[in-house]
């Protein structure tokens, strides 16, 4: 917001200043992260994408009757390679939740995936967590400006933006801390522990959002305004458990 205001002060229009702000800050950050991912990231837990069939899941799926599609088989067929000796090693059974099965994508398989509630559950969970965070980050400054621009001297859009940026900066702590807590719970209680923790975070986030909304509605009158500290505290609590 401060960058936007400085660009506006230099004579740029609202339309141009908004787009220049994105070009100056978010775009270079995204490109930098993309380059780091390209250099240090891996295509697959097994390493290269071409080596994805070397993980135990492939042997498990073949044993269970799945179509273990391997691009290397097609290349061998194209070259006309004859019989090849294969050495089969015993594979330790691994829970299905711990492995990703490589299977040829067909129309039937696609419909099966889309019809499974397990497919939509992570999407809905993401919608109600990261979606909430994006909603707060994008709209809270407007809410604060509408509440306090005429009640607190000097409270302008830049000030509202500064307060709203707190929710974004919380990610620096809540993201790694949430992952650490999730790992601890998984080691102690397994997948069920992480499920309970996820539900608990969602309930706390929801309660804070609903409570904050009712608080603003009940205290917004022509003669008084809701406490800025209370609003920031309640919605920060919601953001923290959303980001966990």
C-alpha positions, 0 to 999 in steps of 0.5 A: 500500500505504501508503494502504491501511495508513493507511485500515486504521489509521483503522478501515476493514475490508480490504474497504472500505479496498481499494476506497477506495484505488482511489477516491482514487488510480487513479480520479481519474488515469484520469478526468484522462487521459480528459479530456485525451484528449478535449480534445487527442486526435484520432479519426483520423490525418486528424483527425476521424473523418468525415475519415478518408477523406481519407488516401492509403490510401483512394485506394490501396484503391479503386485496388486494388479494395477497397470504399472505404466512405465515410459521406459517400456515404450522406449524399449519396444520402439528400439526392438529390444528382446527378452530382458531378465528381471530380478524381483526383490521382496518389497515391504508392505507400505500403507496406501496413504504413504505412497503415490501409485503411478497408473496410466490415466484413462477416462475411466480412471479420471471419472473414478478420481473425480467421483471420489470424496477423497479427491475433493476433501483437500480442495475444500480444506484448502478453500476454507483455509488459504481461501479465508486468508486471502479474503482477510488479506484482500478485504480487511484493509477496506473494513478497517478504513470504513470503520476508523477513517472518520473516527481516528485522526490520520487513519487513511488507506495506507494505515489500514494497509499496514494493519492488514499486512500483519496477517500476511507477516504471520506466515513467517511464523505460523507456516513453519510452526504449523508444519513442525506441530503436524510432524510432532503429532504424526510421530506420536499419534499417526494420521489420526492425530493430524486429522484431529489437529486439522479439525481443531484448527478449523473450528478455532478459525471458524469461531474467531471469524464468526465472533469477530463478525458479530463483534463488529456488527454489535459495536458499529454505531454512529456514536461508538466504534469497535475496538481496533485492538480487539478486531486485530486480536480476534482476526489474528487468531483466525489467521494463525489457525488458518495458516497452521 
